[in-house]
Amino acid sequence: MTIRFLDPPLHEFLPQEDEDIEALSKEMGISFDELKQ
């Protein structure tokens, strides 16, 4: 098993605001709630 401590956390690359999450969910073709999980 490899643990990479130097990689930034994934949450830094994902949108934080609900409207940004909704826009991304539409682009990806999945529901807002599914993406928010």
PQR file of N, CA, C, O and H, with PARSE charges and radii, in Angstrom:
ATOM      1  N   MET A   1       0.844  -1.169   0.000 -0.4000 1.5000
ATOM      2  CA  MET A   1       0.000   0.000   0.000 -0.0000 2.0000
ATOM      3  C   MET A   1       0.893   1.235   0.000  0.5500 1.7000
ATOM      4  O   MET A   1       1.885   1.303   0.725 -0.5500 1.4000
ATOM      5  N   THR A   2       0.526   2.198  -0.816 -0.4000 1.5000
ATOM      6  CA  THR A   2       1.282   3.439  -0.910 -0.0000 2.0000
ATOM      7  C   THR A   2       0.421   4.596  -0.426  0.5500 1.7000
ATOM      8  O   THR A   2      -0.726   4.747  -0.847 -0.5500 1.4000
ATOM      9  H   THR A   2      -0.280   2.143  -1.405  0.4000 1.0000
ATOM     10  N   ILE A   3       0.975   5.401   0.451 -0.4000 1.5000
ATOM     11  CA  ILE A   3       0.288   6.600   0.932 -0.0000 2.0000
ATOM     12  C   ILE A   3       1.118   7.793   0.487  0.5500 1.7000
ATOM     13  O   ILE A   3       2.301   7.901   0.809 -0.5500 1.4000
ATOM     14  H   ILE A   3       1.906   5.278   0.793  0.4000 1.0000
ATOM     15  N   ARG A   4       0.482   8.678  -0.254 -0.4000 1.5000
ATOM     16  CA  ARG A   4       1.199   9.838  -0.763 -0.0000 2.0000
ATOM     17  C   ARG A   4       0.770  11.067   0.027  0.5500 1.7000
ATOM     18  O   ARG A   4      -0.346  11.561  -0.135 -0.5500 1.4000
ATOM     19  H   ARG A   4      -0.479   8.590  -0.515  0.4000 1.0000
ATOM     20  N   PHE A   5       1.648  11.548   0.868 -0.4000 1.5000
ATOM     21  CA  PHE A   5       1.336  12.684   1.731 -0.0000 2.0000
ATOM     22  C   PHE A   5       1.506  14.029   1.029  0.5500 1.7000
ATOM     23  O   PHE A   5       1.000  15.041   1.514 -0.5500 1.4000
ATOM     24  H   PHE A   5       2.554  11.147   1.000  0.4000 1.0000
ATOM     25  N   LEU A   6       2.201  14.058  -0.090 -0.4000 1.5000
ATOM     26  CA  LEU A   6       2.471  15.324  -0.754 -0.0000 2.0000
ATOM     27  C   LEU A   6       1.372  15.724  -1.729  0.5500 1.7000
ATOM     28  O   LEU A   6       1.362  16.861  -2.200 -0.5500 1.4000
ATOM     29  H   LEU A   6       2.612  13.236  -0.484  0.4000 1.0000
ATOM     30  N   ASP A   7       0.441  14.817  -2.045 -0.4000 1.5000
ATOM     31  CA  ASP A   7      -0.676  15.166  -2.915 -0.0000 2.0000
ATOM     32  C   ASP A   7      -1.657  16.041  -2.147  0.5500 1.7000
ATOM     33  O   ASP A   7      -1.980  15.748  -0.996 -0.5500 1.4000
ATOM     34  H   ASP A   7       0.449  13.893  -1.662  0.4000 1.0000
ATOM     35  N   PRO A   8      -2.137  17.124  -2.780 -0.5600 1.5000
ATOM     36  CA  PRO A   8      -3.127  17.953  -2.090  0.2800 2.0000
ATOM     37  C   PRO A   8      -4.442  17.191  -1.934  0.5500 1.7000
ATOM     38  O   PRO A   8      -4.758  16.335  -2.760 -0.5500 1.4000
ATOM     39  N   PRO A   9      -5.199  17.485  -0.902 -0.5600 1.5000
ATOM     40  CA  PRO A   9      -6.488  16.817  -0.690  0.2800 2.0000
ATOM     41  C   PRO A   9      -7.447  17.089  -1.853  0.5500 1.7000
ATOM     42  O   PRO A   9      -7.441  18.179  -2.426 -0.5500 1.4000
ATOM     43  N   LEU A  10      -8.257  16.107  -2.192 -0.4000 1.5000
ATOM     44  CA  LEU A  10      -9.176  16.218  -3.322 -0.0000 2.0000
ATOM     45  C   LEU A  10     -10.167  17.364  -3.148  0.5500 1.7000
ATOM     46  O   LEU A  10     -10.546  17.999  -4.132 -0.5500 1.4000
ATOM     47  H   LEU A  10      -8.262  15.222  -1.726  0.4000 1.0000
ATOM     48  N   HIS A  11     -10.593  17.641  -1.918 -0.4000 1.5000
ATOM     49  CA  HIS A  11     -11.594  18.692  -1.708 -0.0000 2.0000
ATOM     50  C   HIS A  11     -11.100  20.075  -2.137  0.5500 1.7000
ATOM     51  O   HIS A  11     -11.911  20.979  -2.337 -0.5500 1.4000
ATOM     52  H   HIS A  11     -10.285  17.125  -1.118  0.4000 1.0000
ATOM     53  N   GLU A  12      -9.800  20.253  -2.279 -0.4000 1.5000
ATOM     54  CA  GLU A  12      -9.279  21.540  -2.728 -0.0000 2.0000
ATOM     55  C   GLU A  12      -9.573  21.789  -4.200  0.5500 1.7000
ATOM     56  O   GLU A  12      -9.542  22.933  -4.652 -0.5500 1.4000
ATOM     57  H   GLU A  12      -9.141  19.518  -2.116  0.4000 1.0000
ATOM     58  N   PHE A  13      -9.858  20.728  -4.952 -0.4000 1.5000
ATOM     59  CA  PHE A  13     -10.106  20.855  -6.384 -0.0000 2.0000
ATOM     60  C   PHE A  13     -11.591  20.845  -6.723  0.5500 1.7000
ATOM     61  O   PHE A  13     -11.964  21.158  -7.854 -0.5500 1.4000
ATOM     62  H   PHE A  13      -9.883  19.799  -4.584  0.4000 1.0000
ATOM     63  N   LEU A  14     -12.437  20.495  -5.777 -0.4000 1.5000
ATOM     64  CA  LEU A  14     -13.871  20.413  -6.028 -0.0000 2.0000
ATOM     65  C   LEU A  14     -14.554  21.713  -5.630  0.5500 1.7000
ATOM     66  O   LEU A  14     -14.117  22.380  -4.692 -0.5500 1.4000
ATOM     67  H   LEU A  14     -12.134  20.240  -4.858  0.4000 1.0000
ATOM     68  N   PRO A  15     -15.624  22.080  -6.334 -0.5600 1.5000
ATOM     69  CA  PRO A  15     -16.335  23.314  -5.981  0.2800 2.0000
ATOM     70  C   PRO A  15     -16.959  23.222  -4.594  0.5500 1.7000
ATOM     71  O   PRO A  15     -17.369  22.144  -4.162 -0.5500 1.4000
ATOM     72  N   GLN A  16     -17.029  24.347  -3.904 -0.4000 1.5000
ATOM     73  CA  GLN A  16     -17.567  24.388  -2.545 -0.0000 2.0000
ATOM     74  C   GLN A  16     -18.979  24.980  -2.501  0.5500 1.7000
ATOM     75  O   GLN A  16     -19.784  24.594  -1.653 -0.5500 1.4000
ATOM     76  H   GLN A  16     -16.696  25.222  -4.255  0.4000 1.0000
ATOM     77  N   GLU A  17     -19.279  25.903  -3.398 -0.4000 1.5000
ATOM     78  CA  GLU A  17     -20.582  26.573  -3.410 -0.0000 2.0000
ATOM     79  C   GLU A  17     -21.616  25.695  -4.105  0.5500 1.7000
ATOM     80  O   GLU A  17     -21.304  25.004  -5.075 -0.5500 1.4000
ATOM     81  H   GLU A  17     -18.625  26.216  -4.087  0.4000 1.0000
ATOM     82  N   ASP A  18     -22.854  25.727  -3.603 -0.4000 1.5000
ATOM     83  CA  ASP A  18     -23.919  24.891  -4.159 -0.0000 2.0000
ATOM     84  C   ASP A  18     -24.164  25.165  -5.640  0.5500 1.7000
ATOM     85  O   ASP A  18     -24.407  24.234  -6.407 -0.5500 1.4000
ATOM     86  H   ASP A  18     -23.108  26.288  -2.815  0.4000 1.0000
ATOM     87  N   GLU A  19     -24.103  26.430  -6.050 -0.4000 1.5000
ATOM     88  CA  GLU A  19     -24.362  26.740  -7.460 -0.0000 2.0000
ATOM     89  C   GLU A  19     -23.258  26.189  -8.362  0.5500 1.7000
ATOM     90  O   GLU A  19     -23.536  25.771  -9.487 -0.5500 1.4000
ATOM     91  H   GLU A  19     -23.905  27.187  -5.426  0.4000 1.0000
ATOM     92  N   ASP A  20     -22.019  26.180  -7.890 -0.4000 1.5000
ATOM     93  CA  ASP A  20     -20.921  25.594  -8.658 -0.0000 2.0000
ATOM     94  C   ASP A  20     -21.055  24.076  -8.727  0.5500 1.7000
ATOM     95  O   ASP A  20     -20.779  23.465  -9.759 -0.5500 1.4000
ATOM     96  H   ASP A  20     -21.793  26.519  -6.977  0.4000 1.0000
ATOM     97  N   ILE A  21     -21.479  23.476  -7.622 -0.4000 1.5000
ATOM     98  CA  ILE A  21     -21.681  22.025  -7.589 -0.0000 2.0000
ATOM     99  C   ILE A  21     -22.811  21.646  -8.543  0.5500 1.7000
ATOM    100  O   ILE A  21     -22.722  20.639  -9.245 -0.5500 1.4000
ATOM    101  H   ILE A  21     -21.703  23.972  -6.783  0.4000 1.0000
ATOM    102  N   GLU A  22     -23.872  22.451  -8.568 -0.4000 1.5000
ATOM    103  CA  GLU A  22     -24.999  22.176  -9.462 -0.0000 2.0000
ATOM    104  C   GLU A  22     -24.572  22.274 -10.926  0.5500 1.7000
ATOM    105  O   GLU A  22     -24.971  21.444 -11.743 -0.5500 1.4000
ATOM    106  H   GLU A  22     -23.944  23.270  -7.998  0.4000 1.0000
ATOM    107  N   ALA A  23     -23.771  23.273 -11.262 -0.4000 1.5000
ATOM    108  CA  ALA A  23     -23.286  23.419 -12.637 -0.0000 2.0000
ATOM    109  C   ALA A  23     -22.426  22.226 -13.033  0.5500 1.7000
ATOM    110  O   ALA A  23     -22.545  21.714 -14.147 -0.5500 1.4000
ATOM    111  H   ALA A  23     -23.447  23.948 -10.598  0.4000 1.0000
ATOM    112  N   LEU A  24     -21.565  21.784 -12.133 -0.4000 1.5000
ATOM    113  CA  LEU A  24     -20.710  20.633 -12.414 -0.0000 2.0000
ATOM    114  C   LEU A  24     -21.538  19.366 -12.572  0.5500 1.7000
ATOM    115  O   LEU A  24     -21.240  18.534 -13.429 -0.5500 1.4000
ATOM    116  H   LEU A  24     -21.468  22.200 -11.228  0.4000 1.0000
ATOM    117  N   SER A  25     -22.575  19.211 -11.752 -0.4000 1.5000
ATOM    118  CA  SER A  25     -23.418  18.013 -11.849 -0.0000 2.0000
ATOM    119  C   SER A  25     -24.137  17.965 -13.194  0.5500 1.7000
ATOM    120  O   SER A  25     -24.302  16.887 -13.767 -0.5500 1.4000
ATOM    121  H   SER A  25     -22.817  19.886 -11.056  0.4000 1.0000
ATOM    122  N   LYS A  26     -24.565  19.121 -13.706 -0.4000 1.5000
ATOM    123  CA  LYS A  26     -25.214  19.161 -15.022 -0.0000 2.0000
ATOM    124  C   LYS A  26     -24.227  18.782 -16.121  0.5500 1.7000
ATOM    125  O   LYS A  26     -24.584  18.057 -17.049 -0.5500 1.4000
ATOM    126  H   LYS A  26     -24.431  19.996 -13.241  0.4000 1.0000
ATOM    127  N   GLU A  27     -22.994  19.264 -16.024 -0.4000 1.5000
ATOM    128  CA  GLU A  27     -21.969  18.932 -17.017 -0.0000 2.0000
ATOM    129  C   GLU A  27     -21.643  17.444 -17.007  0.5500 1.7000
ATOM    130  O   GLU A  27     -21.393  16.846 -18.054 -0.5500 1.4000
ATOM    131  H   GLU A  27     -22.705  19.853 -15.270  0.4000 1.0000
ATOM    132  N   MET A  28     -21.649  16.850 -15.813 -0.4000 1.5000
ATOM    133  CA  MET A  28     -21.299  15.435 -15.672 -0.0000 2.0000
ATOM    134  C   MET A  28     -22.489  14.514 -15.921  0.5500 1.7000
ATOM    135  O   MET A  28     -22.311  13.310 -16.104 -0.5500 1.4000
ATOM    136  H   MET A  28     -21.852  17.336 -14.963  0.4000 1.0000
ATOM    137  N   GLY A  29     -23.707  15.070 -15.930 -0.4000 1.5000
ATOM    138  CA  GLY A  29     -24.896  14.271 -16.171 -0.0000 2.0000
ATOM    139  C   GLY A  29     -25.329  13.439 -14.974  0.5500 1.7000
ATOM    140  O   GLY A  29     -25.926  12.374 -15.135 -0.5500 1.4000
ATOM    141  H   GLY A  29     -23.851  16.049 -15.781  0.4000 1.0000
ATOM    142  N   ILE A  30     -25.024  13.928 -13.763 -0.4000 1.5000
ATOM    143  CA  ILE A  30     -25.467  13.236 -12.547 -0.0000 2.0000
ATOM    144  C   ILE A  30     -26.233  14.226 -11.682  0.5500 1.7000
ATOM    145  O   ILE A  30     -26.167  15.435 -11.906 -0.5500 1.4000
ATOM    146  H   ILE A  30     -24.539  14.792 -13.632  0.4000 1.0000
ATOM    147  N   SER A  31     -26.951  13.719 -10.704 -0.4000 1.5000
ATOM    148  CA  SER A  31     -27.766  14.598  -9.864 -0.0000 2.0000
ATOM    149  C   SER A  31     -26.886  15.396  -8.899  0.5500 1.7000
ATOM    150  O   SER A  31     -25.764  15.009  -8.572 -0.5500 1.4000
ATOM    151  H   SER A  31     -27.004  12.738 -10.522  0.4000 1.0000
ATOM    152  N   PHE A  32     -27.438  16.512  -8.466 -0.4000 1.5000
ATOM    153  CA  PHE A  32     -26.755  17.377  -7.507 -0.0000 2.0000
ATOM    154  C   PHE A  32     -26.437  16.612  -6.225  0.5500 1.7000
ATOM    155  O   PHE A  32     -25.322  16.686  -5.708 -0.5500 1.4000
ATOM    156  H   PHE A  32     -28.349  16.827  -8.731  0.4000 1.0000
ATOM    157  N   ASP A  33     -27.434  15.874  -5.715 -0.4000 1.5000
ATOM    158  CA  ASP A  33     -27.250  15.132  -4.461 -0.0000 2.0000
ATOM    159  C   ASP A  33     -26.179  14.058  -4.587  0.5500 1.7000
ATOM    160  O   ASP A  33     -25.406  13.824  -3.658 -0.5500 1.4000
ATOM    161  H   ASP A  33     -28.339  15.814  -6.135  0.4000 1.0000
ATOM    162  N   GLU A  34     -26.143  13.410  -5.745 -0.4000 1.5000
ATOM    163  CA  GLU A  34     -25.145  12.361  -5.967 -0.0000 2.0000
ATOM    164  C   GLU A  34     -23.731  12.947  -5.962  0.5500 1.7000
ATOM    165  O   GLU A  34     -22.808  12.361  -5.397 -0.5500 1.4000
ATOM    166  H   GLU A  34     -26.771  13.601  -6.499  0.4000 1.0000
ATOM    167  N   LEU A  35     -23.576  14.094  -6.589 -0.4000 1.5000
ATOM    168  CA  LEU A  35     -22.260  14.737  -6.628 -0.0000 2.0000
ATOM    169  C   LEU A  35     -21.875  15.298  -5.265  0.5500 1.7000
ATOM    170  O   LEU A  35     -20.701  15.285  -4.896 -0.5500 1.4000
ATOM    171  H   LEU A  35     -24.326  14.570  -7.048  0.4000 1.0000
ATOM    172  N   LYS A  36     -22.849  15.784  -4.527 -0.4000 1.5000
ATOM    173  CA  LYS A  36     -22.573  16.392  -3.219 -0.0000 2.0000
ATOM    174  C   LYS A  36     -22.043  15.362  -2.217  0.5500 1.7000
ATOM    175  O   LYS A  36     -21.325  15.717  -1.281 -0.5500 1.4000
ATOM    176  H   LYS A  36     -23.803  15.795  -4.827  0.4000 1.0000
ATOM    177  N   GLN A  37     -22.396  14.093  -2.412 -0.4000 1.5000
ATOM    178  CA  GLN A  37     -21.911  13.051  -1.501 -0.0000 2.0000
ATOM    179  C   GLN A  37     -20.430  12.976  -1.631  0.5500 1.7000
ATOM    180  O   GLN A  37     -19.792  12.166  -0.958 -0.5500 1.4000
ATOM    181  H   GLN A  37     -22.979  13.805  -3.172  0.4000 1.0000
TER
END
